[in-house]
Amino acid sequence: MKLAYLSALALLTLGLIGAPVAGARLDPGTAAGLWLFDEDGGDVAEDLSGNGNHGTIENAEWDQGMVNSALSLNGSNARVVVPDADSLDLQDAWTITAWIYVNKSDVNYGHILGKRNDGASEANYAFRTSADGTGWESYFWRGGWQGIWGQGDVQKDVWLYMTSVYDGDGIVTIYENGLVIGSGNIGDPPPEGDAELHIGGWQNNASELLDGFLDEVALFNVALEEEDIVDLMEDGILETLGLLPVYALGKTPVAWG
């Protein structure tokens, strides 16, 4: 059973988040962006990584998530846009991870996250469902699309913890709920670019936009190990990174699933 905890943003305003605490199982300094979507309102997606990579929410709605609130994306014009920043230019390893709920109606390239321009002429990293919404894909652009395509099967109408890991040596691996479902060699490290980072897809093409829900989206500048991914899935971002001393505050669980 997954447990939801006190709102991260509420605790942030109380000064309880900021410095890592003893017991962190993953270095919080490796986080390029942490978008928990716990705001449950408004049009700003706060980045809790400390890098200031806050996003503007466009046309999405707030709903119940896997952990507290989540963003509901309509597959036609909803997304989150994060401005380009040096902390988001990942030329070596990276990890993209999120709770995602793909609606049964999704038959598009449903993007979780990517640093790619609207014109699709550059892409530093990206993670999505396949063209018909049935498999998982992770890729970048280096003189052409390089990636692994149609990995696994996209389960619809259920929360999944999806992760894409690029090791910096050409290998990308996709995990579903902490288990490997696909891996392949996609070549040299991706190029640095000045594109915005998009969560949920690209505005100029509705076939690139997710129809579903996203929660606890995170981007790391290292290749996480399987045990790290499982910790994030089971215990949440804040506890795993030692950013929230829940053992001292006491947990306020809400049953989910």
Phi and psi in degrees as GROMACS dihedral restraints (atoms count N, CA, C in turn):
[ dihedral_restraints ]
;  ai    aj    ak    al  type     phi  dphi    fc
    3     4     5     6     1   -85.5    20    10
    4     5     6     7     1   140.6    20    10
    6     7     8     9     1  -112.8    20    10
    7     8     9    10     1   138.0    20    10
    9    10    11    12     1   -98.2    20    10
   10    11    12    13     1   142.0    20    10
   12    13    14    15     1  -111.4    20    10
   13    14    15    16     1   178.9    20    10
   15    16    17    18     1   -51.3    20    10
   16    17    18    19     1   144.1    20    10
   18    19    20    21     1   -53.8    20    10
   19    20    21    22     1   127.1    20    10
   21    22    23    24     1   -62.1    20    10
   22    23    24    25     1   -38.2    20    10
   24    25    26    27     1   -69.6    20    10
   25    26    27    28     1   -35.1    20    10
   27    28    29    30     1   -64.3    20    10
   28    29    30    31     1   -41.3    20    10
   30    31    32    33     1   -70.6    20    10
   31    32    33    34     1   -31.4    20    10
   33    34    35    36     1   -62.7    20    10
   34    35    36    37     1   -40.4    20    10
   36    37    38    39     1   -66.9    20    10
   37    38    39    40     1   -21.5    20    10
   39    40    41    42     1   -89.0    20    10
   40    41    42    43     1     1.5    20    10
   42    43    44    45     1    77.4    20    10
   43    44    45    46     1    23.7    20    10
   45    46    47    48     1   -96.1    20    10
   46    47    48    49     1    -9.2    20    10
   48    49    50    51     1  -115.7    20    10
   49    50    51    52     1   141.4    20    10
   51    52    53    54     1   156.7    20    10
   52    53    54    55     1   -60.0    20    10
   54    55    56    57     1   -97.7    20    10
   55    56    57    58     1   135.3    20    10
   57    58    59    60     1   -60.0    20    10
   58    59    60    61     1   147.4    20    10
   60    61    62    63     1  -109.3    20    10
   61    62    63    64     1   162.8    20    10
   63    64    65    66     1   -59.1    20    10
   64    65    66    67     1   142.2    20    10
   66    67    68    69     1   100.7    20    10
   67    68    69    70     1    -1.3    20    10
   69    70    71    72     1   -61.2    20    10
   70    71    72    73     1   130.7    20    10
   72    73    74    75     1   -96.7    20    10
   73    74    75    76     1    -6.9    20    10
   75    76    77    78     1  -143.7    20    10
   76    77    78    79     1   132.4    20    10
   78    79    80    81     1   -64.2    20    10
   79    80    81    82     1   115.0    20    10
   81    82    83    84     1   -64.9    20    10
   82    83    84    85     1   -19.0    20    10
   84    85    86    87     1   -69.0    20    10
   85    86    87    88     1   -11.2    20    10
   87    88    89    90     1   -87.3    20    10
   88    89    90    91     1    -4.4    20    10
   90    91    92    93     1   -82.8    20    10
   91    92    93    94     1   120.8    20    10
   93    94    95    96     1   -85.4    20    10
   94    95    96    97     1   -29.5    20    10
   96    97    98    99     1  -162.5    20    10
   97    98    99   100     1   137.9    20    10
   99   100   101   102     1  -131.5    20    10
  100   101   102   103     1   107.3    20    10
  102   103   104   105     1  -114.6    20    10
  103   104   105   106     1    97.5    20    10
  105   106   107   108     1   -82.6    20    10
  106   107   108   109     1   -20.1    20    10
  108   109   110   111     1    57.9    20    10
  109   110   111   112     1    39.8    20    10
  111   112   113   114     1   -93.7    20    10
  112   113   114   115     1     4.9    20    10
  114   115   116   117     1   -65.6    20    10
  115   116   117   118     1   -33.8    20    10
  117   118   119   120     1    56.7    20    10
  118   119   120   121     1    32.7    20    10
  120   121   122   123     1   161.9    20    10
  121   122   123   124     1   160.1    20    10
  123   124   125   126     1    89.8    20    10
  124   125   126   127     1  -179.8    20    10
  126   127   128   129     1  -120.3    20    10
  127   128   129   130     1    23.2    20    10
  129   130   131   132     1  -123.8    20    10
  130   131   132   133     1   128.6    20    10
  132   133   134   135     1   -97.0    20    10
  133   134   135   136     1   109.9    20    10
  135   136   137   138     1   -74.2    20    10
  136   137   138   139     1   137.6    20    10
  138   139   140   141     1   -97.4    20    10
  139   140   141   142     1   119.1    20    10
  141   142   143   144     1   -96.4    20    10
  142   143   144   145     1    12.4    20    10
  144   145   146   147     1   -77.0    20    10
  145   146   147   148     1   -17.1    20    10
  147   148   149   150     1    93.1    20    10
  148   149   150   151     1    -2.2    20    10
  150   151   152   153     1   -91.1    20    10
  151   152   153   154     1    -6.1    20    10
  153   154   155   156     1    72.5    20    10
  154   155   156   157     1    23.7    20    10
  156   157   158   159     1   -88.1    20    10
  157   158   159   160     1    61.9    20    10
  159   160   161   162     1   -75.9    20    10
  160   161   162   163     1   148.7    20    10
  162   163   164   165     1  -116.7    20    10
  163   164   165   166     1   153.5    20    10
  165   166   167   168     1   -95.8    20    10
  166   167   168   169     1   124.6    20    10
  168   169   170   171     1   -87.4    20    10
  169   170   171   172     1   126.9    20    10
  171   172   173   174     1  -117.8    20    10
  172   173   174   175     1   115.5    20    10
  174   175   176   177     1    65.1    20    10
  175   176   177   178     1    10.2    20    10
  177   178   179   180     1   -89.3    20    10
  178   179   180   181     1   161.6    20    10
  180   181   182   183     1  -118.7    20    10
  181   182   183   184     1   156.8    20    10
  183   184   185   186     1   -92.1    20    10
  184   185   186   187     1   143.5    20    10
  186   187   188   189     1  -154.2    20    10
  187   188   189   190     1   175.4    20    10
  189   190   191   192     1   -65.3    20    10
  190   191   192   193     1   134.8    20    10
  192   193   194   195     1  -113.6    20    10
  193   194   195   196     1  -169.4    20    10
  195   196   197   198     1   -71.8    20    10
  196   197   198   199     1   -36.8    20    10
  198   199   200   201     1  -129.9    20    10
  199   200   201   202     1   108.8    20    10
  201   202   203   204     1    59.0    20    10
  202   203   204   205     1  -136.0    20    10
  204   205   206   207     1   -87.5    20    10
  205   206   207   208     1   167.0    20    10
  207   208   209   210     1  -146.8    20    10
  208   209   210   211     1   169.6    20    10
  210   211   212   213     1   -96.7    20    10
  211   212   213   214     1   134.4    20    10
  213   214   215   216     1  -101.3    20    10
  214   215   216   217     1   122.7    20    10
  216   217   218   219     1  -112.1    20    10
  217   218   219   220     1   137.0    20    10
  219   220   221   222     1   -93.9    20    10
  220   221   222   223     1    -2.5    20    10
  222   223   224   225     1    77.2    20    10
  223   224   225   226     1     5.2    20    10
  225   226   227   228     1  -126.2    20    10
  226   227   228   229     1   -39.9    20    10
  228   229   230   231     1  -152.3    20    10
  229   230   231   232     1    15.5    20    10
  231   232   233   234     1  -100.8    20    10
  232   233   234   235     1   138.0    20    10
  234   235   236   237     1  -171.9    20    10
  235   236   237   238     1   177.4    20    10
  237   238   239   240     1  -124.8    20    10
  238   239   240   241     1   132.3    20    10
  240   241   242   243     1  -114.0    20    10
  241   242   243   244     1   125.3    20    10
  243   244   245   246     1  -115.4    20    10
  244   245   246   247     1   125.5    20    10
  246   247   248   249     1   -60.7    20    10
  247   248   249   250     1   153.0    20    10
  249   250   251   252     1   -59.8    20    10
  250   251   252   253     1   144.0    20    10
  252   253   254   255     1  -154.9    20    10
  253   254   255   256     1   153.0    20    10
  255   256   257   258     1   -57.9    20    10
  256   257   258   259     1   -35.5    20    10
  258   259   260   261     1   -67.6    20    10
  259   260   261   262     1   -14.9    20    10
  261   262   263   264     1   -98.3    20    10
  262   263   264   265     1    -6.3    20    10
  264   265   266   267     1   -86.7    20    10
  265   266   267   268     1    96.4    20    10
  267   268   269   270     1  -107.0    20    10
  268   269   270   271     1   104.0    20    10
  270   271   272   273     1   -97.7    20    10
  271   272   273   274     1    -7.2    20    10
  273   274   275   276     1  -110.6    20    10
  274   275   276   277     1  -120.3    20    10
  276   277   278   279     1   -83.9    20    10
  277   278   279   280     1   158.8    20    10
  279   280   281   282     1  -157.0    20    10
  280   281   282   283     1   159.6    20    10
  282   283   284   285     1  -137.0    20    10
  283   284   285   286     1   129.5    20    10
  285   286   287   288     1  -114.0    20    10
  286   287   288   289     1   129.5    20    10
  288   289   290   291     1  -146.2    20    10
  289   290   291   292     1   148.7    20    10
  291   292   293   294     1  -169.7    20    10
  292   293   294   295     1   155.2    20    10
  294   295   296   297     1   -83.9    20    10
  295   296   297   298     1   129.3    20    10
  297   298   299   300     1  -135.3    20    10
  298   299   300   301     1   140.4    20    10
  300   301   302   303     1  -124.5    20    10
  301   302   303   304     1   108.4    20    10
  303   304   305   306     1   -92.4    20    10
  304   305   306   307     1   121.7    20    10
  306   307   308   309     1   -67.7    20    10
  307   308   309   310     1   149.9    20    10
  309   310   311   312     1   -59.7    20    10
  310   311   312   313     1   -27.3    20    10
  312   313   314   315     1   -77.7    20    10
  313   314   315   316     1    -8.7    20    10
  315   316   317   318     1   -73.3    20    10
  316   317   318   319     1   115.1    20    10
  318   319   320   321     1  -127.6    20    10
  319   320   321   322     1    30.6    20    10
  321   322   323   324     1  -118.5    20    10
  322   323   324   325     1  -178.6    20    10
  324   325   326   327     1   -73.0    20    10
  325   326   327   328     1    89.0    20    10
  327   328   329   330     1   -83.8    20    10
  328   329   330   331     1    99.9    20    10
  330   331   332   333     1   -79.1    20    10
  331   332   333   334     1   137.3    20    10
  333   334   335   336     1   -83.8    20    10
  334   335   336   337     1   -56.5    20    10
  336   337   338   339     1  -158.9    20    10
  337   338   339   340     1   146.1    20    10
  339   340   341   342     1  -165.4    20    10
  340   341   342   343     1   148.5    20    10
  342   343   344   345     1  -105.0    20    10
  343   344   345   346     1    94.9    20    10
  345   346   347   348     1  -155.0    20    10
  346   347   348   349     1   143.5    20    10
  348   349   350   351     1   -83.2    20    10
  349   350   351   352     1   165.4    20    10
  351   352   353   354     1   -63.6    20    10
  352   353   354   355     1   -30.8    20    10
  354   355   356   357     1   -79.8    20    10
  355   356   357   358     1    -4.0    20    10
  357   358   359   360     1    62.2    20    10
  358   359   360   361     1    27.4    20    10
  360   361   362   363     1   -95.3    20    10
  361   362   363   364     1    -4.3    20    10
  363   364   365   366     1  -153.3    20    10
  364   365   366   367     1   146.4    20    10
  366   367   368   369     1  -154.9    20    10
  367   368   369   370     1   118.9    20    10
  369   370   371   372     1   -79.4    20    10
  370   371   372   373     1   -37.9    20    10
  372   373   374   375     1  -169.7    20    10
  373   374   375   376     1   152.1    20    10
  375   376   377   378     1  -163.5    20    10
  376   377   378   379     1   155.2    20    10
  378   379   380   381     1  -144.8    20    10
  379   380   381   382     1   127.4    20    10
  381   382   383   384     1  -156.9    20    10
  382   383   384   385     1   174.8    20    10
  384   385   386   387     1   -85.6    20    10
  385   386   387   388     1   165.0    20    10
  387   388   389   390     1   -75.3    20    10
  388   389   390   391     1   176.2    20    10
  390   391   392   393     1   -56.4    20    10
  391   392   393   394     1   -36.5    20    10
  393   394   395   396     1   -99.7    20    10
  394   395   396   397     1    10.7    20    10
  396   397   398   399     1    71.6    20    10
  397   398   399   400     1    23.1    20    10
  399   400   401   402     1  -111.2    20    10
  400   401   402   403     1   -18.9    20    10
  402   403   404   405     1  -132.2    20    10
  403   404   405   406     1   173.8    20    10
  405   406   407   408     1  -109.0    20    10
  406   407   408   409     1   143.8    20    10
  408   409   410   411     1  -140.2    20    10
  409   410   411   412     1   144.6    20    10
  411   412   413   414     1  -138.3    20    10
  412   413   414   415     1   138.1    20    10
  414   415   416   417     1  -160.7    20    10
  415   416   417   418     1   170.6    20    10
  417   418   419   420     1  -147.4    20    10
  418   419   420   421     1   177.1    20    10
  420   421   422   423     1  -114.4    20    10
  421   422   423   424     1   124.2    20    10
  423   424   425   426     1  -143.4    20    10
  424   425   426   427     1    86.2    20    10
  426   427   428   429     1    69.7    20    10
  427   428   429   430     1    13.1    20    10
  429   430   431   432     1   153.0    20    10
  430   431   432   433     1   165.6    20    10
  432   433   434   435     1   -71.0    20    10
  433   434   435   436     1   131.0    20    10
  435   436   437   438     1  -129.8    20    10
  436   437   438   439     1   123.5    20    10
  438   439   440   441     1  -174.6    20    10
  439   440   441   442     1  -175.8    20    10
  441   442   443   444     1  -113.9    20    10
  442   443   444   445     1   139.1    20    10
  444   445   446   447     1  -124.2    20    10
  445   446   447   448     1   145.1    20    10
  447   448   449   450     1    58.0    20    10
  448   449   450   451     1    42.9    20    10
  450   451   452   453     1   -85.9    20    10
  451   452   453   454     1   132.8    20    10
  453   454   455   456     1    65.9    20    10
  454   455   456   457     1  -163.4    20    10
  456   457   458   459     1  -127.2    20    10
  457   458   459   460     1   129.7    20    10
  459   460   461   462     1   -77.2    20    10
  460   461   462   463     1   112.6    20    10
  462   463   464   465     1   -79.2    20    10
  463   464   465   466     1   133.8    20    10
  465   466   467   468     1  -101.3    20    10
  466   467   468   469     1   154.0    20    10
  468   469   470   471     1    58.1    20    10
  469   470   471   472     1    39.1    20    10
  471   472   473   474     1  -153.9    20    10
  472   473   474   475     1   145.3    20    10
  474   475   476   477     1   -74.5    20    10
  475   476   477   478     1   132.4    20    10
  477   478   479   480     1  -129.7    20    10
  478   479   480   481     1   145.2    20    10
  480   481   482   483     1  -100.1    20    10
  481   482   483   484     1   104.4    20    10
  483   484   485   486     1  -106.4    20    10
  484   485   486   487     1   140.0    20    10
  486   487   488   489     1  -141.8    20    10
  487   488   489   490     1   137.6    20    10
  489   490   491   492     1  -121.5    20    10
  490   491   492   493     1   128.5    20    10
  492   493   494   495     1  -123.9    20    10
  493   494   495   496     1   125.4    20    10
  495   496   497   498     1  -110.8    20    10
  496   497   498   499     1   124.8    20    10
  498   499   500   501     1   -88.3    20    10
  499   500   501   502     1    -0.4    20    10
  501   502   503   504     1    85.7    20    10
  502   503   504   505     1   -10.0    20    10
  504   505   506   507     1  -114.4    20    10
  505   506   507   508     1    17.1    20    10
  507   508   509   510     1   104.5    20    10
  508   509   510   511     1   -11.7    20    10
  510   511   512   513     1   -99.4    20    10
  511   512   513   514     1   127.8    20    10
  513   514   515   516     1  -115.3    20    10
  514   515   516   517     1   138.7    20    10
  516   517   518   519     1  -129.3    20    10
  517   518   519   520     1   134.7    20    10
  519   520   521   522     1  -110.1    20    10
  520   521   522   523     1   133.5    20    10
  522   523   524   525     1  -117.2    20    10
  523   524   525   526     1   141.8    20    10
  525   526   527   528     1  -119.7    20    10
  526   527   528   529     1   120.2    20    10
  528   529   530   531     1    51.4    20    10
  529   530   531   532     1    40.0    20    10
  531   532   533   534     1    84.1    20    10
  532   533   534   535     1     1.4    20    10
  534   535   536   537     1  -115.2    20    10
  535   536   537   538     1   139.0    20    10
  537   538   539   540     1   -67.7    20    10
  538   539   540   541     1   129.5    20    10
  540   541   542   543     1  -119.3    20    10
  541   542   543   544     1    -6.1    20    10
  543   544   545   546     1  -175.9    20    10
  544   545   546   547     1   150.1    20    10
  546   547   548   549     1  -158.4    20    10
  547   548   549   550     1   149.8    20    10
  549   550   551   552     1  -170.6    20    10
  550   551   552   553     1   166.6    20    10
  552   553   554   555     1   -92.7    20    10
  553   554   555   556     1   118.3    20    10
  555   556   557   558     1  -112.3    20    10
  556   557   558   559     1     8.9    20    10
  558   559   560   561     1   101.6    20    10
  559   560   561   562     1  -165.3    20    10
  561   562   563   564     1   -62.0    20    10
  562   563   564   565     1   159.5    20    10
  564   565   566   567     1   -52.2    20    10
  565   566   567   568     1   146.7    20    10
  567   568   569   570     1   -70.6    20    10
  568   569   570   571     1   159.6    20    10
  570   571   572   573     1   -79.5    20    10
  571   572   573   574     1   154.2    20    10
  573   574   575   576     1   -77.2    20    10
  574   575   576   577     1   143.7    20    10
  576   577   578   579     1  -146.4    20    10
  577   578   579   580     1   171.0    20    10
  579   580   581   582     1  -106.8    20    10
  580   581   582   583     1    19.0    20    10
  582   583   584   585     1   -69.0    20    10
  583   584   585   586     1   154.9    20    10
  585   586   587   588     1   -70.6    20    10
  586   587   588   589     1   161.0    20    10
  588   589   590   591     1   -95.8    20    10
  589   590   591   592     1   133.1    20    10
  591   592   593   594     1  -119.4    20    10
  592   593   594   595     1   134.4    20    10
  594   595   596   597     1  -111.0    20    10
  595   596   597   598     1   119.0    20    10
  597   598   599   600     1   101.6    20    10
  598   599   600   601     1   -17.1    20    10
  600   601   602   603     1   132.8    20    10
  601   602   603   604     1  -167.9    20    10
  603   604   605   606     1  -116.4    20    10
  604   605   606   607     1   137.7    20    10
  606   607   608   609     1   -70.7    20    10
  607   608   609   610     1   -32.1    20    10
  609   610   611   612     1   -77.8    20    10
  610   611   612   613     1    -3.8    20    10
  612   613   614   615     1  -147.5    20    10
  613   614   615   616     1   107.5    20    10
  615   616   617   618     1   -62.5    20    10
  616   617   618   619     1   -21.3    20    10
  618   619   620   621     1   -73.4    20    10
  619   620   621   622     1    -4.7    20    10
  621   622   623   624     1  -104.2    20    10
  622   623   624   625     1     6.8    20    10
  624   625   626   627     1  -108.7    20    10
  625   626   627   628     1   137.4    20    10
  627   628   629   630     1   -75.8    20    10
  628   629   630   631     1   136.5    20    10
  630   631   632   633     1  -106.6    20    10
  631   632   633   634     1    98.7    20    10
  633   634   635   636     1   165.4    20    10
  634   635   636   637     1  -155.2    20    10
  636   637   638   639     1  -123.9    20    10
  637   638   639   640     1   148.4    20    10
  639   640   641   642     1  -130.3    20    10
  640   641   642   643     1   143.0    20    10
  642   643   644   645     1  -148.7    20    10
  643   644   645   646     1   148.6    20    10
  645   646   647   648     1    47.2    20    10
  646   647   648   649     1    56.6    20    10
  648   649   650   651     1   -81.4    20    10
  649   650   651   652     1   134.7    20    10
  651   652   653   654     1  -142.2    20    10
  652   653   654   655     1   147.0    20    10
  654   655   656   657     1  -129.1    20    10
  655   656   657   658     1   127.9    20    10
  657   658   659   660     1  -118.9    20    10
  658   659   660   661     1   151.6    20    10
  660   661   662   663     1   -96.2    20    10
  661   662   663   664     1    21.6    20    10
  663   664   665   666     1  -136.5    20    10
  664   665   666   667     1   164.0    20    10
  666   667   668   669     1   -87.5    20    10
  667   668   669   670     1   109.7    20    10
  669   670   671   672     1   -71.9    20    10
  670   671   672   673     1   150.3    20    10
  672   673   674   675     1   -85.3    20    10
  673   674   675   676     1   164.2    20    10
  675   676   677   678     1   -57.9    20    10
  676   677   678   679     1   -39.9    20    10
  678   679   680   681     1   -65.9    20    10
  679   680   681   682     1   -32.4    20    10
  681   682   683   684     1   -64.8    20    10
  682   683   684   685     1   -43.2    20    10
  684   685   686   687     1   -63.0    20    10
  685   686   687   688     1   -42.9    20    10
  687   688   689   690     1   -63.7    20    10
  688   689   690   691     1   -40.6    20    10
  690   691   692   693     1   -61.2    20    10
  691   692   693   694     1   -44.5    20    10
  693   694   695   696     1   -61.8    20    10
  694   695   696   697     1   -41.4    20    10
  696   697   698   699     1   -66.7    20    10
  697   698   699   700     1   -44.6    20    10
  699   700   701   702     1   -82.9    20    10
  700   701   702   703     1   -33.5    20    10
  702   703   704   705     1  -114.6    20    10
  703   704   705   706     1    -8.6    20    10
  705   706   707   708     1    88.9    20    10
  706   707   708   709     1   161.7    20    10
  708   709   710   711     1   -64.4    20    10
  709   710   711   712     1   -49.3    20    10
  711   712   713   714     1   -65.3    20    10
  712   713   714   715     1   -43.0    20    10
  714   715   716   717     1   -70.4    20    10
  715   716   717   718     1   -40.7    20    10
  717   718   719   720     1   -66.0    20    10
  718   719   720   721     1   -37.0    20    10
  720   721   722   723     1   -86.8    20    10
  721   722   723   724     1    -0.3    20    10
  723   724   725   726     1    70.4    20    10
  724   725   726   727     1    24.4    20    10
  726   727   728   729     1   -90.3    20    10
  727   728   729   730     1   -11.0    20    10
  729   730   731   732     1  -138.5    20    10
  730   731   732   733     1   111.1    20    10
  732   733   734   735     1   -77.3    20    10
  733   734   735   736     1    69.9    20    10
  735   736   737   738     1   -65.2    20    10
  736   737   738   739     1   -26.7    20    10
  738   739   740   741     1   -69.5    20    10
  739   740   741   742     1   -23.0    20    10
  741   742   743   744     1   -90.1    20    10
  742   743   744   745     1   -35.9    20    10
  744   745   746   747     1   -78.1    20    10
  745   746   747   748     1   -27.7    20    10
  747   748   749   750     1    92.0    20    10
  748   749   750   751     1   134.0    20    10
  750   751   752   753     1   -83.0    20    10
  751   752   753   754     1   144.5    20    10
  753   754   755   756     1  -118.4    20    10
  754   755   756   757     1    79.7    20    10
  756   757   758   759     1   -74.1    20    10
  757   758   759   760     1   144.9    20    10
  759   760   761   762     1  -123.4    20    10
  760   761   762   763     1   122.3    20    10
  762   763   764   765     1   -66.1    20    10
  763   764   765   766     1   137.9    20    10
  765   766   767   768     1  -140.2    20    10
  766   767   768   769     1   124.0    20    10
